[in-house]
Each structure stands twice: as C-alpha cells, then as structure tokens.
C-alpha cells in the first residue's frame, strides 16, 4: 500500500501474509508530515493487520522537509 497525497489511486487489498506500506506524505508528495489523527488511523490499521497474524513493514518517504524520521518515531510510539 502507498499513500501518495492523492496523486495515484489508493488500494488496500492485503494478498500476502505481510503488509508493506509506503508513506510518501498525506497532502504533498514527499514533502508533507502526518498529523496525529493521520498517524492514529495508520496505527489502527497496522494493529488490525498485526492482530490478524501479519508482519507489517512501514517505510516513510516524506523526507523533503525531514518529516520522515519524526513521523516514524511518532507512529512507533502509537504501536508500543
């Protein structure tokens, strides 16, 4: 799955025993950070996938303004 700030269609169909998510920014591709509410929504999805027995890998590529490492840490805090 990929979040591309609406530039490309979003499809959420899990077809494997793992989920790979690429987060490129919610409003501006590669250049916008995630709000608390947006990270909460991703954390809820990730939690659901993990409870279903799937490994989940998340890659942040919204790094034009150095949001990626901070968003990753904030998401990790939500997931425990």
Secondary structure as GFF3:
##gff-version 3
##sequence-region A 1 80
A	DSSP	beta_strand	2	3	.	.	.	ID=ss1
A	DSSP	beta_strand	18	23	.	.	.	ID=ss2
A	DSSP	alpha_helix	36	51	.	.	.	ID=ss3
A	DSSP	beta_strand	55	60	.	.	.	ID=ss4
A	DSSP	alpha_helix	68	79	.	.	.	ID=ss5
###
